[in-house]
């Protein structure tokens, strides 16, 4: 018997409650991370999220890769490296 049954909530209400709490906790931790490492580093790390999400889907869910996925990965990584360059190096190129 889970906690939702004990307090006589429907299973649907229980799922919504857990999803809202999980989302709030995740977002709070994300914001704390931004405060801890700074907004610039946090945005650089967050920009790699599509690549990591796709890799996890490939490994855990056996989702097939396509050529366009690799093109997208390359574009994301090139953008991250360009943004990481000091301003004087970008203006000289």
N, C-alpha and C positions, 0 to 999 in steps of 0.2 A: 504494500500500500504506500503510495507516494504522498507527499505533503498536500498536493492538490485534492486528492480524494478525502483526506482528513478534514479539510475545511469546506468540502462540498462545492468546489468550483468545477465548471465544465473543463474538459481537456483542452478545448480551444482557447478558453480564457487563460488557462495555465500556460499554454505555449506562447501566447501573445505576451504575457507577463515576463516569461523567461527571455524572450527575444528582445524586449525593450530594456530589460536590465542588462543583458549581454551587450547590447549596442551602447548603452550609456557608459558601461564600464570600459569598453574598448575605446570609445571616443575620449573619455576622461584620461585614459592612459596615453593616448596619442597626443593630446594637448599637453600633458605633463612632459612627454618626450620632447615636444617642441620647445618648451620652456628650458629643459635641461641642456639640449644641444644647440639650440638656436634655430631660427626659422629658415636660414639658408641651407644648413646641413639637413634639416628635416625635410625640406622640399626636394633636395637632391635624392635622399633616401626614398621618399615617397614616390618619386618618378620611376623607380625601378619596379614598383608594385605590379604593373601589368605583365612584366616579364616573369616575375616570381609566381604570380597567379597562374599563368599559362603553364609554367614548368610543373607546378604542383598538380594541375589538372592532368598533364601528360603522365606524370609518375603515378599518381593515386587513382585517377579515374580512367586511365588508358585512352584519353582523348587524342585523336590523331593530329599530328602537325601537318601544316601545309607550307608551301614555299613562301606565301605571303606573310606567314607568321615570322619566319626568319628575317624577312625584309623589315617588318615592323620592329623586331628586336634590335636590328642593326640601327634603325633610325632613332630609336629611343636611346641606345647607348651612345651614339655619336652626339646626340643633343646634350646628354649629360656631360660628356667630356668637353664639349664646346662651352657649356655653361660653367664648368669648373676651371677653365683657363682664366688666368688673370686678365684684367681689362686691357692692359697694354699689349699683350700677345694677340688678342683678338683684333685690335685696331691695326696692328702691323701686318696682318695676313690678308 
